[in-house]
Amino acid sequence: MALISTSDLTKRYGSSVTALDGLTVDIEPGIVGLVGSNGAGKSTLIKILLGLIAPTSGTATVLDLDVRTRGTEIRQFVGYMPEHDCLPPDSTATDFVSHMALISGLPRTAARERTAEVLRHVGLYEERYRAIGGYSTGMKQRVKLAQALVHDPRLLLLDEPTNGLDPAGRDEMLELILRIGSEFRIAVIVATHLLGEVERVGSHLVAIEGGRLLRSAPLHEFVEQTGTLAVEVDEGSALLAERLTADGLAVVVDGRAVLVAVSDQRPFDLVRDAVADLELPLVRIEPRRHRLEDLFRDAPP
Amino acid sequence: MTKATTTPNNGPAGSIYDIGYRRYEGPRLGRANAIRSLFVHSLRSSFGLGRGGRAKIAPVILGILALLPAVLIVGALTLFAQFAGGDQVGDEFAAEVPVRYDTYAGTISTIVILFCAAQAPELFGRDQRHGVFALYFARALRRSDYALARIGGFIAALLLLELLPQVVLFLGRVLLSPDILAGIREDLPSFGPVLAQSILSAALLGGLAMAVSAFTPRRAYAVAGIIALFIIPNVVAGVVVGLGSSAIGTWLSLLSPTTVLDGTNAFLFGTRLDTDFFFLDLPEWAFVAAALAGIAGSIGITVRRFARITA
């Protein structure tokens, strides 16, 4: 059983704007990165999955429920963290999250208990009794996550969860998402335009562009086919490139760095041996972070 | 990656133990419960409950002002009962006081309007301003459920504001009357009209105020819009009458919520409208019809608004 299944899903706004264009994809439980540039159709897809907007044509099911007819049931078991602000500044985090728990169908006592637990899980302690208006962006993002998590959903839809966060806040949010997926065992879909974030937490990647599916595959397949290892040496990069080419690797020299295409474990050993044999002054070896555009350029149509 | 787990064996007493994530296995109450919860939340929010201290100032002051006439009258009745000794004087006073069941709604109508202008934008305006309604729509609620629960909660708050003083008045009159049972027998028949008038008034004023505030996230615009809606038709009707078109002016007065409620009040209590200002020779059911149309129209517009808003 697929967690989410869409077939030829299309959404048009008016006659000119096509947000989703015949999207067919099956998504299995896990932490799934939904990647696409701004306007690729990520938010539209999430809203259709929640039953918030109706597709123009095609079908979609979530937890085996049809989004067109079973929207209210789906939303009982799904948590949603929107991209935009959605918190009333004059409520405290405790009041607001427990209110959302009640709306989500939890009885009063359970709502109170789970609010306390969930706020602790997302890392809000004493400040949860203060009005949300005084919170930092990082704390607000945590409250947004807590309200999506409070009713113990089967599926969590996160729309750009690291938006507006500084690097430290970003790390903490990704860490939380990883915990939710692995430790809490809740299926998570993270919509983002930052491929690097998906690489850190995701197990599966769905890439969309212009409302169409580019690729859907386990993350390691993406890395295998598009991964690049940057080997930076103080001198002798040409020498290194020569040696690695002789070893049968695809290599490009980029200033002091040698870029090596990585498809399996073999290149790592070859690079190590080559650098050691040639006694080159090695500065660093690092996987080259791909920008999203690279992925999309390299991906088969 | 280091895992954030505590080690209970070497932690000092009082350390926080991470008990891990617990699944929720209990009941999930569904749509009806979501509507009820949102209704109660709206009712409480209308009085500033569950929000900061500043949010309580306006509703508390207006609530006290709405209660004041009833409290004063009951106080005066008490004094008369004590000092006059005889029941005669008290009865005469009670017959003379201008604040009675049939006039109470009119007496506090300004306060109810101010309450609408101050508090209705707090519900829809706040949800729109901060994007909260997107979270409600992502729950087991339909969009119309959301709109109706919010409107219903606010109307219930207005009903409380209007009925509570009259309950005080009722209790005061009954307890001060020499024969309590007779007092109940005398006052109880008034409660049908009191209830009906309060429901009509709360639903019409509340429905209109919520309809205005559904269309703008800006509090100031909503407040101005609500006040304008409650006052301008009245003024326009007056001007038209003043210009000599009393027939048109009279029909126009059906667009004025306060005039309509004066009319339903007269209809329900069997009193006569003060016709010094307006030439109101409309059939009395016309006011009730206008009130019901206004209620249905304003709620319909609001539901439609939230069916179309982009979440």
Interface residues (C-beta under 8 A of the other chain):
Chain A: K47 L50 L52 I53 T72 E73 R75 Q76 V78 Y80 P82 H84 D85 C86 L87 P88 P89 D90 S91 D95 H99 M100 L102 I103 S104 G105 L106 P107 A110 R114 E117 H121 A131 Q147 H151 D152 E175 L178 E183 F184
Chain B: M1 G20 Y21 R22 R23 Y24 G26 P27 R28 L29 G30 R31 N33 A34 S37 L38 H41 G50 R51 G52 R54 A55 R126 D127 H130 G131 V132 A134 L135 Y136 F137 A138 R139 A140 L141 R142 A311
